[in-house]
Amino acid sequence: MLTSLFHVIKICIVKLNFSKCNDFAIRVVFFLLILALWQSMQECLAQKSKNSPKYNKILVLAKVQQPDIEKTFENAMVAALKDKGYTAVPSYNTFTGNDIENTARLVAKADSLKIDALLAFTLVNIETKIINTPQVNANIGVPVSFGFFSVYVGTSVPLGGGPIEEKTVHLKAGFYYDRNSTEPSWNMDLSDNLGDGTDALIYNFTRKIVKSLFKQKIL
């Protein structure tokens, strides 16, 4: 659009007789130049708006007991979000136990870090299948309080166990950006087999989550 407009200006300059200081010609070209600059600014602003993230900073939280798996999961999700242009931080090195125990302190710290969204993973259950043995499920509950910070209050479930034949992990992911609500703005149920190891499981979950967040226009 902008290139075409400058082409029109060039034609006007050639056709109009500037040697006679045609006042009308000068006004026409001046108007076209202003219009071209305005359109250029609008295009730049539109492109900047399109590329700008919707959130200042996203906190990533994995509700898993083992610290090493928690770090791996959160770091993988943070990296995936950063690849898409979003600023994200893991919870394991952002909030301490003292922060989590005090809701006011937790919210104050989140504000100081300009955190305005939360992506949380909650382990719903681990389905273990052993030959001639019933399934074993480990369930957790999350209380409803303090907006999306309430996900910190629930208990964590270990992602591991004794000798098994097959183990399927069921995970619920939620994205929160309304602090006045305990309901996620987006959620997703995921299930995958742990047979290929924890790293493969985390990779698969992370890939599916990012794809869904963009498909649903949350990001």
N, CA and C of each residue as an Amber inpcrd file, in Angstrom:
protein
   657
   0.8310000  -1.2020000   0.0000000   0.0000000   0.0000000   0.0000000
   0.8640000   1.2490000   0.0000000   1.8430000   1.3030000   0.8840000
   2.7020000   2.4790000   1.0030000   3.5370000   2.6560000  -0.2510000
   4.0560000   1.5850000  -0.8330000   4.8520000   1.6530000  -2.0670000
   4.0190000   2.1960000  -3.2060000   2.7640000   1.7540000  -3.3100000
   1.8670000   2.2170000  -4.3670000   1.5950000   3.7050000  -4.2400000
   1.4250000   4.1720000  -3.0070000   1.1380000   5.5770000  -2.7820000
   2.3210000   6.4490000  -3.1700000   3.5240000   6.0340000  -2.8340000
   4.7130000   6.7920000  -3.2370000   4.8690000   6.7980000  -4.7620000
   4.4210000   5.7200000  -5.4160000   4.4630000   5.6660000  -6.8730000
   3.5300000   6.7180000  -7.4640000   2.3470000   6.8730000  -6.8540000
   1.4020000   7.8950000  -7.3080000   1.9980000   9.2790000  -7.1300000
   2.6570000   9.5080000  -6.0050000   3.2930000  10.8000000  -5.7440000
   4.3420000  11.1130000  -6.8020000   5.1120000  10.0890000  -7.1570000
   6.1550000  10.2780000  -8.1730000   5.5470000  10.6930000  -9.5060000
   4.4150000  10.0650000  -9.8710000   3.7510000  10.3970000 -11.1350000
   3.2470000  11.8320000 -11.1020000   2.6770000  12.2220000  -9.9350000
   2.1770000  13.5920000  -9.7960000   3.3000000  14.6090000  -9.9710000
   4.4340000  14.3150000  -9.3710000   5.5750000  15.2350000  -9.4510000
   6.0310000  15.3920000 -10.8980000   6.0130000  14.2890000 -11.6520000
   6.4520000  14.3340000 -13.0390000   5.4790000  15.1120000 -13.9000000
   4.1640000  14.8720000 -13.6690000   3.1500000  15.4740000 -14.5310000
   2.8610000  16.9300000 -14.2080000   2.9780000  17.2850000 -12.9330000
   2.6610000  18.6590000 -12.5650000   3.8580000  19.5820000 -12.8290000
   3.5750000  20.8070000 -13.2590000   4.6210000  21.7410000 -13.6650000
   5.0940000  22.5500000 -12.4630000   6.1640000  22.0660000 -11.7760000
   6.6910000  22.7500000 -10.5970000   7.5380000  23.9560000 -10.9800000
   7.9450000  24.0120000 -12.2430000   8.7710000  25.1580000 -12.6580000
   7.9790000  26.4580000 -12.5670000   6.6330000  26.3280000 -12.6240000
   5.7810000  27.5010000 -12.5300000   5.2820000  27.7100000 -11.1020000
   5.8440000  26.9000000 -10.1740000   5.4620000  27.0180000  -8.7600000
   3.9580000  26.8780000  -8.5860000   3.4100000  25.8890000  -9.2490000
   1.9760000  25.6230000  -9.1940000   1.5670000  25.3590000  -7.7530000
   0.8370000  26.2860000  -7.1560000   0.4480000  26.1540000  -5.7480000
  -0.4410000  24.9440000  -5.5280000  -1.3340000  24.7000000  -6.4520000
  -2.2260000  23.5450000  -6.3110000  -1.4310000  22.2470000  -6.3420000
  -0.4400000  22.1740000  -7.2330000   0.3700000  20.9620000  -7.3490000
   1.1300000  20.7030000  -6.0540000   1.6630000  21.7640000  -5.4710000
   2.4060000  21.6220000  -4.2140000   1.4910000  21.1040000  -3.1110000
   0.2670000  21.6350000  -3.0820000  -0.6820000  21.2020000  -2.0600000
  -1.0360000  19.7190000  -2.2290000  -1.2220000  19.2910000  -3.4690000
  -1.5790000  17.8950000  -3.7420000  -0.4690000  16.9550000  -3.2850000
   0.7580000  17.2730000  -3.6780000   1.8860000  16.4200000  -3.3240000
   2.1020000  16.4140000  -1.8090000   1.9520000  17.5720000  -1.1840000
   2.1190000  17.6550000   0.2690000   1.0800000  16.7900000   0.9840000
  -0.1740000  16.8540000   0.4910000  -1.2360000  16.0460000   1.0880000
  -0.9330000  14.5580000   0.9320000  -0.4570000  14.1550000  -0.2440000
  -0.1520000  12.7450000  -0.4790000   1.0010000  12.2710000   0.4050000
   1.9760000  13.1510000   0.6100000   3.0930000  12.7920000   1.4900000
   2.6150000  12.5700000   2.9300000   1.7490000  13.4660000   3.4010000
   1.1920000  13.3270000   4.7480000   0.4040000  12.0270000   4.8640000
  -0.3780000  11.7420000   3.8330000  -1.1850000  10.5140000   3.8270000
  -0.2960000   9.2790000   3.8460000   0.7900000   9.3340000   3.0780000
   1.7090000   8.1970000   3.0400000   2.3590000   7.9620000   4.3930000
   2.7760000   9.0560000   5.0470000   3.4000000   8.9300000   6.3620000
   2.4020000   8.3920000   7.3900000   1.1640000   8.8720000   7.3100000
   0.1300000   8.4060000   8.2500000  -0.1340000   6.9130000   8.0830000
  -0.2380000   6.4810000   6.8180000  -0.4590000   5.0560000   6.5630000
   0.7190000   4.2100000   7.0370000   1.9220000   4.7490000   6.8630000
   3.1120000   4.0280000   7.3200000   3.0890000   3.8580000   8.8280000
   2.6940000   4.9250000   9.5550000   2.6240000   4.8510000  11.0080000
   1.5620000   3.8530000  11.4530000   0.4200000   3.8440000  10.7690000
  -0.6500000   2.9100000  11.1330000  -0.2200000   1.4630000  10.9220000
   0.5010000   1.2200000   9.8350000   0.9760000  -0.1350000   9.5570000
   1.9760000  -0.5920000  10.6050000   2.8650000   0.3110000  11.0170000
   3.8580000  -0.0200000  12.0480000   3.1840000  -0.3080000  13.3810000
   2.1790000   0.5180000  13.7460000   1.4690000   0.3130000  15.0040000
   0.6920000  -0.9930000  14.9940000   0.0800000  -1.3120000  13.8430000
  -0.6860000  -2.5570000  13.7390000   0.2230000  -3.7710000  13.8560000
   1.3940000  -3.6870000  13.2280000   2.3360000  -4.7920000  13.2940000
   2.8780000  -4.9620000  14.7070000   3.1470000  -3.8250000  15.3710000
   3.6530000  -3.8820000  16.7400000   2.6190000  -4.4810000  17.6750000
   1.3490000  -4.0820000  17.4840000   0.2720000  -4.6190000  18.3140000
   0.0930000  -6.1040000  18.0910000   0.2270000  -6.5360000  16.8540000
   0.0650000  -7.9480000  16.5180000   1.1480000  -8.7930000  17.1570000
   2.3690000  -8.2410000  17.2280000   3.5020000  -9.0060000  17.7370000
   3.6920000  -8.8790000  19.2500000   2.9450000  -7.9740000  19.8830000
   3.1260000  -7.7570000  21.3130000   2.4370000  -8.8520000  22.1170000
   3.0870000  -9.3610000  23.1480000   2.4610000 -10.3710000  24.0000000
   1.2470000  -9.7910000  24.7210000   0.2960000 -10.6570000  25.0490000
  -0.9110000 -10.2200000  25.7360000  -0.6800000 -10.0540000  27.2350000
   0.3980000 -10.6280000  27.7500000   0.6360000 -10.6130000  29.1950000
   2.0500000 -10.1310000  29.4710000   2.2150000  -9.4190000  30.5950000
   3.5440000  -8.9350000  30.9650000   4.4730000 -10.0930000  31.3270000
   3.9610000 -10.9640000  32.2060000   4.7880000 -12.0810000  32.6570000
   3.8800000 -13.2160000  33.1120000   4.2130000 -14.4200000  32.6870000
   3.4200000 -15.5980000  33.0220000   4.1800000 -16.4450000  34.0330000
   3.5100000 -16.7890000  35.1110000   4.0910000 -17.6740000  36.1210000
   3.7140000 -19.1050000  35.7810000   4.7000000 -19.9890000  35.7620000
   4.4670000 -21.4040000  35.4510000   4.5910000 -22.2190000  36.7340000
   3.5570000 -22.9910000  37.0280000   3.5230000 -23.7780000  38.2610000
   3.2030000 -25.2330000  37.9590000   4.0640000 -26.1520000  38.3990000
   3.8210000 -27.5900000  38.2660000   3.6140000 -28.1700000  39.6590000
   2.4490000 -28.7460000  39.8980000   2.1350000 -29.3080000  41.2110000
   2.6000000 -30.7640000  41.2690000   3.8800000 -30.9400000  41.4680000
   4.4880000 -32.2710000  41.5590000   5.4250000 -32.2680000  42.7600000
   5.4510000 -33.3570000  43.5220000   6.2410000 -33.3940000  44.7430000
   7.7420000 -33.4060000  44.4940000   8.1950000 -34.1860000  43.5160000
   9.6400000 -34.2890000  43.3070000  10.2100000 -32.9810000  42.7640000
  11.1420000 -32.3530000  43.4740000  11.7110000 -31.0770000  43.0320000
  12.3590000 -31.1450000  41.6500000  13.0340000 -32.2480000  41.3390000
  13.7070000 -32.3250000  40.0380000  12.7080000 -32.3540000  38.8850000
  11.5950000 -33.0780000  39.0560000  10.5810000 -33.1320000  38.0080000
   9.8430000 -31.7990000  37.9130000   9.6010000 -31.1890000  39.0600000
   8.9630000 -29.8760000  39.0770000   9.7950000 -28.8740000  38.2810000
  11.1020000 -28.8420000  38.5260000  11.9800000 -27.9150000  37.8230000
  12.0150000 -28.2040000  36.3230000  12.1130000 -29.4800000  35.9850000
  12.1680000 -29.8600000  34.5680000  10.9020000 -29.4350000  33.8470000
   9.7560000 -29.7010000  34.4760000   8.4660000 -29.3620000  33.8670000
   8.3200000 -27.8530000  33.6970000   8.5940000 -27.1220000  34.7580000
   8.4280000 -25.6710000  34.7010000   9.4220000 -25.0270000  33.7300000
  10.6580000 -25.4780000  33.7570000  11.6600000 -24.9270000  32.8410000
  11.3050000 -25.2000000  31.3830000  10.7790000 -26.3870000  31.1170000
  10.3970000 -26.7420000  29.7450000   9.2650000 -25.8430000  29.2580000
   8.3010000 -25.5780000  30.1410000   7.1730000 -24.7330000  29.7490000
   7.6010000 -23.2860000  29.5830000   8.4730000 -22.8130000  30.4650000
   8.9920000 -21.4470000  30.3610000   9.7360000 -21.2680000  29.0390000
  10.5530000 -22.2440000  28.6830000  11.3100000 -22.1720000  27.4240000
  10.3710000 -22.1560000  26.2240000   9.3220000 -22.9660000  26.2820000
   8.3630000 -23.0280000  25.1760000   7.6340000 -21.6960000  25.0020000
   7.2830000 -21.0490000  26.1050000   6.6100000 -19.7500000  26.0330000
   7.5580000 -18.6650000  25.5240000   8.8010000 -18.7170000  25.9640000
   9.7820000 -17.7340000  25.5070000  10.0420000 -17.8770000  24.0090000
   9.9930000 -19.0880000  23.5130000  10.1600000 -19.3030000  22.0740000
   9.0540000 -18.6170000  21.2740000   7.9100000 -18.4180000  21.9220000
   6.7770000 -17.7670000  21.2700000   6.7070000 -16.2740000  21.5780000
   7.7340000 -15.7440000  22.2350000   7.7930000 -14.3100000  22.4900000
   7.2220000 -13.8560000  23.8170000   6.9100000 -14.7950000  24.7160000
   6.3390000 -14.4400000  26.0120000   7.3820000 -14.5180000  27.1180000
   7.2530000 -13.6140000  28.0780000   8.1030000 -13.6460000  29.2600000
   7.4340000 -14.5300000  30.2990000   8.1530000 -15.5330000  30.7630000
   7.6040000 -16.4680000  31.7420000   8.6710000 -16.8030000  32.7720000
   8.2140000 -17.1380000  33.9840000   9.1300000 -17.5070000  35.0660000
   8.6120000 -18.7650000  35.7510000   9.5110000 -19.6470000  36.1880000
   9.0770000 -20.8310000  36.9290000   8.7860000 -20.4690000  38.3790000
   7.8830000 -21.2090000  38.9970000   7.5200000 -20.8880000  40.3810000
   8.5710000 -21.3560000  41.3780000   9.3250000 -22.4210000  41.0260000
  10.2200000 -23.0280000  42.0160000  11.3200000 -22.0820000  42.4860000
  11.7320000 -21.1490000  41.6410000  12.7560000 -20.1970000  42.0770000
  12.2360000 -18.7550000  42.1160000  10.9130000 -18.6160000  42.0580000
  10.2990000 -17.2900000  42.1230000   9.6330000 -17.0420000  43.4670000
   8.9550000 -18.0560000  43.9810000   8.2720000 -17.9470000  45.2650000
   8.8610000 -18.9370000  46.2610000   9.0490000 -18.4700000  47.4770000
   9.5660000 -19.3220000  48.5500000   8.4090000 -19.8770000  49.3810000
   8.7450000 -20.7550000  50.3150000   7.7270000 -21.3030000  51.1960000
   7.0400000 -20.2250000  52.0050000   7.7940000 -19.2330000  52.4350000
   7.2140000 -18.1230000  53.1950000   6.2290000 -17.3160000  52.3610000
   6.5290000 -17.1510000  51.0840000   5.6180000 -16.4310000  50.1940000
   4.2920000 -17.1730000  50.0770000   4.3750000 -18.4830000  49.9060000
   3.1830000 -19.2840000  49.6690000   2.3030000 -19.3620000  50.9130000
   2.9080000 -19.3130000  52.0890000   2.1510000 -19.4220000  53.3320000
   1.3260000 -18.1780000  53.6330000   1.6910000 -17.0590000  53.0480000
   0.9970000 -15.8080000  53.3100000   0.4350000 -15.2580000  52.0020000
  -0.8990000 -15.2430000  51.8960000  -1.5330000 -14.8300000  50.6480000
  -1.2020000 -13.3870000  50.2820000  -1.2200000 -12.4930000  51.2690000
  -0.9250000 -11.0830000  50.9990000   0.4960000 -10.9240000  50.4690000
   1.4270000 -11.6590000  51.0850000   2.8200000 -11.5940000  50.6430000
   2.9610000 -12.1750000  49.2330000   2.2200000 -13.2320000  48.9650000
   2.2590000 -13.8690000  47.6490000   1.7840000 -12.9130000  46.5670000
   0.6500000 -12.2640000  46.8100000   0.0930000 -11.3280000  45.8330000
   1.0070000 -10.1190000  45.6620000   1.5490000  -9.6200000  46.7730000
   2.4360000  -8.4550000  46.7010000   3.6750000  -8.7550000  45.8720000
   4.2240000  -9.9400000  46.0530000   5.4090000 -10.2990000  45.2920000
   5.0790000 -10.4740000  43.8200000   3.9230000 -11.0590000  43.5430000
   3.4960000 -11.2120000  42.1480000   3.3450000  -9.8470000  41.4830000
   2.7880000  -8.8960000  42.2230000   2.6380000  -7.5420000  41.6820000
   3.9990000  -6.9000000  41.4290000   4.9180000  -7.0970000  42.3460000
   6.2440000  -6.4950000  42.1910000   6.9870000  -7.0730000  40.9960000
   6.6830000  -8.3220000  40.6710000   7.3140000  -8.9790000  39.5200000
   6.5090000  -8.7910000  38.2350000   5.3800000  -8.0710000  38.3500000
   4.4970000  -7.7890000  37.2050000   3.9530000  -9.0800000  36.5850000
   3.6370000 -10.0350000  37.4400000   3.0310000 -11.2780000  36.9850000
   1.5270000 -11.0660000  36.8400000   1.0000000 -11.2740000  35.6640000
  -0.4350000 -11.0690000  35.4500000  -1.1280000 -12.2930000  34.8620000
  -0.4370000 -13.4310000  34.8530000  -1.0670000 -14.6610000  34.3610000
  -0.3780000 -15.8590000  34.9900000  -1.1160000 -16.9330000  35.0980000
  -0.6020000 -18.1600000  35.7010000  -0.9480000 -19.3450000  34.8220000
   0.0520000 -20.1600000  34.5210000  -0.1560000 -21.4190000  33.8090000
   0.2040000 -22.5380000  34.7720000  -0.8180000 -23.2650000  35.2250000
  -0.6170000 -24.2690000  36.2650000  -0.9190000 -25.6670000  35.7460000
  -0.1310000 -26.6130000  36.2240000  -0.3300000 -28.0270000  35.8890000
  -0.6470000 -28.7810000  37.1700000  -1.7450000 -29.4730000  37.1890000
  -2.1560000 -30.2330000  38.3610000  -2.2270000 -31.7070000  37.9890000
  -1.5390000 -32.5240000  38.7560000  -1.5830000 -33.9580000  38.5270000
  -2.9130000 -34.4970000  39.0480000  -3.7740000 -34.9340000  38.1450000
  -5.0990000 -35.4100000  38.5230000  -5.0170000 -36.8090000  39.1060000
  -4.3950000 -37.7080000  38.3930000  -4.1770000 -39.0520000  38.9240000
  -3.1120000 -39.7810000  38.1200000  -2.5770000 -40.8050000  38.7360000
  -1.6230000 -41.6870000  38.0730000  -2.2790000 -43.0610000  37.9990000
  -2.5250000 -43.5040000  36.8220000  -3.2030000 -44.7840000  36.6170000
  -2.1470000 -45.8770000  36.4170000  -2.0710000 -46.7620000  37.3850000
  -1.0700000 -47.8150000  37.3550000  -1.7330000 -49.1570000  37.0630000
  -1.2210000 -49.8360000  36.0800000  -1.7600000 -51.1430000  35.7110000
  -0.7210000 -52.2290000  35.9560000  -1.0630000 -53.1510000  36.8070000
  -0.2250000 -54.3140000  37.0630000  -1.0590000 -55.5450000  36.7300000
  -0.4400000 -56.5770000  36.2440000  -1.1640000 -57.7800000  35.8470000
  -1.9950000 -58.3150000  37.0140000  -3.3120000 -58.4990000  36.7510000
  -4.2570000 -59.0220000  37.7480000  -4.3510000 -58.1380000  38.9940000
  -4.0390000 -56.8240000  38.8380000  -4.1090000 -55.9030000  39.9640000
  -4.9960000 -54.7140000  39.5810000  -5.9100000 -54.2920000  40.4700000
  -6.7700000 -53.1300000  40.1560000  -5.9360000 -51.8840000  39.9350000
  -6.5560000 -50.9190000  39.2740000  -5.8800000 -49.6440000  39.0430000
  -5.6800000 -48.9130000  40.3620000  -4.6000000 -48.1520000  40.4180000
  -4.2970000 -47.3410000  41.5940000  -4.3260000 -45.8820000  41.1710000
  -5.1630000 -45.1190000  41.8150000  -5.2880000 -43.7050000  41.4750000
  -4.8510000 -42.8300000  42.6370000  -4.1730000 -41.7270000  42.3250000
  -3.7750000 -40.7610000  43.3520000  -4.4100000 -39.4350000  42.9920000
  -5.3910000 -39.0250000  43.7650000  -6.1420000 -37.8110000  43.4390000
  -5.7840000 -36.6720000  44.3790000  -5.9660000 -35.4380000  43.8930000
  -5.7330000 -34.2750000  44.7310000  -6.9100000 -33.3320000  44.6020000
  -7.0470000 -32.4370000  45.5590000  -8.0980000 -31.4270000  45.5020000
  -7.5030000 -30.0500000  45.6280000  -8.1140000 -29.0810000  44.9790000
  -7.6490000 -27.6970000  45.0520000  -8.7570000 -26.8400000  45.6340000
  -8.5450000 -26.1710000  46.7530000  -9.5960000 -25.3520000  47.3700000
  -9.8770000 -24.1100000  46.5340000 -11.0440000 -23.5480000  46.7410000
 -11.4410000 -22.3610000  45.9990000 -11.2880000 -21.1430000  46.9050000
 -10.2410000 -20.3780000  46.6700000 -10.0020000 -19.1650000  47.4520000
  -8.8550000 -18.3920000  46.8470000  -8.8360000 -17.0740000  47.0960000
  -7.7240000 -16.2110000  46.6950000  -7.5120000 -16.1680000  45.1830000
  -8.5760000 -16.3030000  44.3990000  -8.4090000 -16.2330000  42.9540000
  -7.4890000 -17.3220000  42.4480000  -6.7300000 -17.0110000  41.3930000
  -5.9230000 -18.0800000  40.8090000  -4.7330000 -18.4730000  41.6790000
  -4.4490000 -17.7240000  42.7510000  -3.3750000 -18.1180000  43.6450000
  -3.7680000 -19.3150000  44.5070000  -5.0420000 -19.6960000  44.4670000
  -5.4930000 -20.8250000  45.2790000  -4.8580000 -22.1310000  44.8500000
  -4.3360000 -22.1900000  43.6200000  -3.7300000 -23.4430000  43.1560000
  -2.4910000 -23.7960000  43.9650000  -1.9360000 -22.8220000  44.6660000
  -0.7750000 -23.0980000  45.5000000  -1.1450000 -23.8850000  46.7560000
  -2.3920000 -23.7770000  47.1570000  -2.7840000 -24.3110000  48.4530000
  -2.9880000 -25.8140000  48.4230000  -3.3350000 -26.3790000  47.2660000
  -3.5940000 -27.8090000  47.1670000  -2.3420000 -28.6420000  47.3840000
  -2.5370000 -29.9070000  47.6850000  -1.4000000 -30.7960000  47.8940000
  -0.8340000 -31.2730000  46.5690000   0.4090000 -31.7230000  46.6050000
   1.0630000 -32.2480000  45.4080000   1.0570000 -33.7640000  45.4470000
   1.1520000 -34.3540000  44.2780000   1.1430000 -35.8090000  44.1500000
   2.4710000 -36.2570000  43.5610000   3.1040000 -37.2900000  44.1120000
   4.3770000 -37.7580000  43.5550000   4.2000000 -38.3710000  42.1840000
   5.0950000 -38.0300000  41.2780000   5.0780000 -38.5960000  39.9380000
   6.1090000 -39.7220000  39.9070000   5.7970000 -40.8210000  40.5420000
   6.7310000 -41.9390000  40.6330000   6.0910000 -43.0630000  41.4110000
   6.8410000 -44.0860000  41.6930000   6.2710000 -45.1880000  42.4560000
   7.1390000 -46.4210000  42.4040000   6.5740000 -47.5550000  42.8590000
   7.3100000 -48.8180000  42.9030000   7.2760000 -49.5420000  41.5740000
   7.5610000 -50.8280000  41.5970000   7.5880000 -51.6130000  40.3630000
   6.2010000 -51.6940000  39.7220000   6.1230000 -51.4020000  38.4430000
   4.8550000 -51.3980000  37.7350000   5.0370000 -51.9740000  36.3370000
   3.9420000 -52.2990000  35.7150000   3.9500000 -52.7530000  34.3280000
   3.6860000 -51.5790000  33.3770000   2.7240000 -50.7510000  33.7530000
   2.3640000 -49.6190000  32.9000000   1.8050000 -48.4970000  33.7540000
   2.1890000 -47.2830000  33.4330000   1.7200000 -46.1380000  34.2090000
   1.3000000 -45.0260000  33.2560000   0.0840000 -44.5300000  33.4310000
  -0.4430000 -43.4340000  32.6240000  -0.6800000 -42.2280000  33.5170000
  -0.1570000 -41.1000000  33.0980000  -0.2840000 -39.8660000  33.8700000
  -1.4010000 -39.0180000  33.2820000  -2.3150000 -38.6010000  34.1510000
  -3.4130000 -37.7270000  33.7470000  -3.1820000 -36.3550000  34.3760000
  -3.1250000 -35.3560000  33.5350000  -2.7640000 -34.0080000  33.9710000
  -3.8420000 -33.0230000  33.5520000  -4.0560000 -32.0310000  34.3770000
  -4.9600000 -30.9360000  34.0130000  -4.1520000 -29.6440000  33.9970000
  -4.2310000 -28.9350000  32.8940000  -3.5390000 -27.6550000  32.7630000
  -4.5690000 -26.5320000  32.7510000  -4.2490000 -25.4450000  33.4200000
  -5.1540000 -24.3010000  33.4470000  -4.4070000 -23.0020000  33.2740000
  -5.0090000 -22.0770000  32.5420000  -4.4120000 -20.7540000  32.3440000
  -5.3190000 -19.7190000  32.9960000  -4.7330000 -18.9340000  33.9040000
  -5.4950000 -17.9500000  34.6750000  -4.9370000 -16.5540000  34.4220000
  -5.8290000 -15.6010000  34.1670000  -5.3790000 -14.2140000  34.1130000
  -6.3680000 -13.2560000  34.7920000  -7.4640000 -13.7860000  35.2810000
  -8.4180000 -12.9830000  36.0430000  -8.2380000 -13.3010000  37.5220000
  -7.6530000 -12.3910000  38.2640000  -7.3680000 -12.6380000  39.6820000
  -8.6330000 -12.7030000  40.5390000  -9.7190000 -12.2260000  40.0080000
 -10.9620000 -12.2520000  40.7720000 -11.7300000 -13.5520000  40.5930000
 -11.1750000 -14.4470000  39.8240000 -11.8600000 -15.7080000  39.5610000
 -10.9500000 -16.8840000  39.8850000 -11.5720000 -17.9450000  40.4130000
 -10.8120000 -19.1710000  40.6690000 -10.9070000 -20.1270000  39.4850000
 -11.6980000 -19.7490000  38.4830000 -11.8660000 -20.5950000  37.3100000
 -10.8440000 -20.2150000  36.2440000 -10.2240000 -21.1940000  35.6220000
  -9.2560000 -20.8870000  34.5630000  -9.9420000 -20.3380000  33.3200000
  -9.2590000 -19.4670000  32.6280000  -9.7810000 -18.9470000  31.3640000
  -9.6180000 -19.9650000  30.2510000  -8.7460000 -20.8960000  30.4650000
  -8.5070000 -22.0000000  29.5190000  -8.0830000 -23.2000000  30.3390000
  -8.5380000 -24.3690000  29.9640000  -8.0600000 -25.5810000  30.6250000
  -7.9810000 -26.7190000  29.6270000  -7.1990000 -27.7060000  29.9750000
  -6.9700000 -28.8280000  29.0740000  -6.6340000 -30.0660000  29.8800000
  -7.2510000 -31.1750000  29.5430000  -6.9540000 -32.4630000  30.1610000
  -5.9890000 -33.2250000  29.2600000  -4.9170000 -33.7160000  29.8580000
  -3.9080000 -34.4330000  29.0860000  -3.6350000 -35.7900000  29.7220000
  -3.3520000 -36.7510000  28.8890000  -2.9900000 -38.0860000  29.3620000
  -1.8820000 -38.6270000  28.4730000  -0.9280000 -39.2930000  29.0990000
   0.1580000 -39.8890000  28.3230000   0.8140000 -40.9870000  29.1370000
   1.4090000 -41.9280000  28.4220000   2.0750000 -43.0540000  29.0660000
   3.4670000 -42.6510000  29.5120000   3.8610000 -43.1430000  30.6800000
   5.1610000 -42.8030000  31.2440000   6.2470000 -43.7700000  30.7880000
   5.8900000 -44.6670000  29.8730000   6.8220000 -45.7030000  29.4550000
   8.1010000 -45.1770000  28.8300000   8.0350000 -44.0170000  28.1610000
   9.2170000 -43.4550000  27.5060000  10.0240000 -42.5400000  28.4200000
   9.6140000 -42.4260000  29.6650000  10.3600000 -41.6140000  30.6210000
   9.7130000 -40.2610000  30.8700000  10.1490000 -39.6340000  31.9480000
   9.5690000 -38.3550000  32.3580000   9.8540000 -37.2410000  31.3600000
  11.0580000 -37.1920000  30.8080000  11.4120000 -36.1190000  29.8720000
  10.5200000 -36.1530000  28.6320000  10.2800000 -37.3530000  28.1160000
   9.4240000 -37.4920000  26.9330000   7.9920000 -37.0850000  27.2640000
   7.5440000 -37.4500000  28.4470000   6.1950000 -37.0940000  28.8900000
   6.0400000 -35.5790000  28.9700000   7.0140000 -34.9200000  29.5860000
   6.9700000 -33.4670000  29.7340000   7.0180000 -32.7900000  28.3690000
   7.8390000 -33.2940000  27.4790000   7.9320000 -32.7180000  26.1320000
   6.5790000 -32.8010000  25.4240000   5.9360000 -33.9520000  25.4930000
   4.6510000 -34.1300000  24.8250000   3.5790000 -33.2240000  25.4190000
   3.5460000 -33.1430000  26.7380000   2.5670000 -32.2860000  27.3900000
   2.7980000 -30.8190000  27.0210000   4.0400000 -30.3840000  27.0750000
   4.3750000 -28.9890000  26.7770000   3.9810000 -28.6130000  25.3560000
   4.2890000 -29.4720000  24.4180000   3.9700000 -29.2090000  23.0110000
   2.4590000 -29.0820000  22.7980000   1.6980000 -29.9750000  23.4130000
   0.2420000 -29.9480000  23.2630000  -0.3660000 -28.7030000  23.9040000
   0.1740000 -28.3040000  25.0440000  -0.3530000 -27.1390000  25.7550000
  -0.1390000 -25.8590000  24.9540000   1.0580000 -25.6470000  24.4580000
   1.3520000 -24.4390000  23.6840000   0.4850000 -24.3920000  22.4200000
   0.3500000 -25.5070000  21.7580000  -0.4650000 -25.5680000  20.5440000
  -1.9110000 -25.1940000  20.8410000  -2.4580000 -25.7200000  21.9390000
  -3.8430000 -25.4270000  22.2980000  -4.0250000 -23.9700000  22.7140000
  -3.0740000 -23.4130000  23.4580000  -3.1740000 -22.0200000  23.9020000
  -3.2420000 -21.0640000  22.7150000  -2.4710000 -21.3410000  21.6870000
  -2.4980000 -20.4720000  20.5000000  -3.7410000 -20.7440000  19.6570000
  -4.1560000 -21.9810000  19.5830000  -5.3460000 -22.3240000  18.7990000
  -6.5820000 -21.6760000  19.3930000  -6.6510000 -21.6200000  20.7280000
  -7.7960000 -21.0100000  21.4040000  -7.6310000 -19.4960000  21.5890000
  -6.5380000 -18.9550000  21.0370000  -6.2590000 -17.5140000  21.0790000
  -6.1150000 -16.9660000  22.5030000  -5.6300000 -17.8360000  23.4050000
  -5.3000000 -17.3830000  24.7550000  -3.9700000 -16.6450000  24.7100000
  -3.0640000 -17.1230000  23.8770000  -1.7770000 -16.4620000  23.6440000
  -1.7690000 -15.8390000  22.2550000
